[in-house]
Amino acid sequence: MAYIAKSFYDLSAISLDGEKNEHPVFTYLKDKLPYPYDDPFSLMTDPKFIIWSPVHRSDVSWNFEKFLIGPEGEPFRRYSRTFPTINIEPDIKRLLKVAI
């Protein structure tokens, strides 16, 4: 996950899920886009990987989940970890047309 850092060297870990210390950016993103549009049902393939509590379907399920933000700063689409990044291109082009 990428996020806007306070400085170029701010690489500290942040919490994406769970009630304690969840970063407000991800709270907002998950509220606006509660699940990946390409996979609305699955969260984790193996429950042993769920290491936070409470667990919700809106939680970021694994590394490489992606959020696309529109030109006005609103979340546009959320993609699962298995969604090929190259396939986000049409959505990016669509948002660029709207921004012009």
C-alpha positions as CSV (number, residue, x, y, z in Angstrom):
1,M,0.0,0.0,0.0
2,A,1.2,3.5,-0.8
3,Y,0.2,6.6,1.1
4,I,1.3,10.2,1.3
5,A,4.2,10.4,3.6
6,K,5.2,13.5,5.7
7,S,8.7,13.2,4.1
8,F,10.5,11.2,1.5
9,Y,12.1,9.1,4.2
10,D,8.9,8.3,6.2
11,L,8.6,4.6,5.6
12,S,7.1,3.7,8.9
13,A,4.5,0.9,9.0
14,I,0.8,1.8,9.4
15,S,-2.2,-0.3,10.4
16,L,-4.7,-1.0,7.7
17,D,-7.3,-3.1,9.6
18,G,-8.6,-3.5,13.1
19,E,-9.9,-1.0,15.6
20,K,-6.5,-0.1,17.2
21,N,-4.4,2.4,15.3
22,E,-6.1,2.0,11.9
23,H,-4.8,4.8,9.7
24,P,-7.6,7.3,8.9
25,V,-6.8,7.2,5.2
26,F,-7.6,3.5,5.0
27,T,-10.6,3.9,7.3
28,Y,-11.9,6.5,4.7
29,L,-11.0,4.4,1.7
30,K,-12.6,1.2,3.1
31,D,-15.8,3.2,4.0
32,K,-16.1,4.5,0.4
33,L,-15.1,1.3,-1.3
34,P,-16.0,-1.6,1.1
35,Y,-14.6,-4.4,-1.2
36,P,-12.7,-4.9,-4.4
37,Y,-15.1,-4.5,-7.4
38,D,-13.5,-7.6,-9.1
39,D,-13.9,-9.8,-6.0
40,P,-16.7,-8.8,-3.6
41,F,-16.8,-12.1,-1.7
42,S,-13.5,-13.4,-0.6
43,L,-11.3,-11.9,2.1
44,M,-8.5,-14.5,2.7
45,T,-7.9,-17.9,1.3
46,D,-6.6,-19.2,4.6
47,P,-8.0,-17.9,7.9
48,K,-4.7,-18.4,9.7
49,F,-3.5,-15.2,7.9
50,I,-6.1,-13.1,9.6
51,I,-4.1,-11.5,12.5
52,W,-6.3,-8.5,13.4
53,S,-9.6,-8.0,15.1
54,P,-12.4,-7.3,14.5
55,V,-12.6,-8.7,11.0
56,H,-14.8,-7.1,8.3
57,R,-15.2,-7.7,4.6
58,S,-14.1,-4.2,4.0
59,D,-10.7,-5.0,5.4
60,V,-7.7,-4.9,3.1
61,S,-7.2,-8.6,2.6
62,W,-3.6,-8.8,1.5
63,N,-0.6,-7.0,0.0
64,F,-1.1,-5.5,-3.5
65,E,-4.8,-4.5,-3.1
66,K,-5.1,-1.3,-5.0
67,F,-7.2,1.9,-4.6
68,L,-7.6,4.3,-7.5
69,I,-8.4,7.9,-6.5
70,G,-10.2,10.2,-8.9
71,P,-9.0,13.8,-9.9
72,E,-11.2,15.4,-7.2
73,G,-9.7,13.1,-4.5
74,E,-12.6,10.8,-4.2
75,P,-12.0,7.0,-4.2
76,F,-13.0,5.6,-7.6
77,R,-12.3,1.9,-7.6
78,R,-10.7,-0.8,-5.4
79,Y,-9.0,-3.8,-6.9
80,S,-8.1,-7.1,-5.4
81,R,-4.6,-8.4,-5.0
82,T,-5.1,-10.7,-8.0
83,F,-6.3,-8.0,-10.3
84,P,-3.6,-7.4,-13.0
85,T,-2.2,-3.9,-12.5
86,I,-2.0,-3.4,-16.3
87,N,-5.8,-3.8,-16.5
88,I,-6.3,-0.6,-14.4
89,E,-5.2,1.4,-17.4
90,P,-8.7,1.8,-18.9
91,D,-10.0,3.2,-15.6
92,I,-7.0,5.6,-15.4
93,K,-7.7,6.8,-18.9
94,R,-11.4,7.3,-18.1
95,L,-10.5,9.4,-15.1
96,L,-8.0,11.4,-17.1
97,K,-10.7,12.3,-19.7
98,V,-13.0,13.5,-16.9
99,A,-10.2,15.6,-15.4
100,I,-9.5,17.5,-18.7
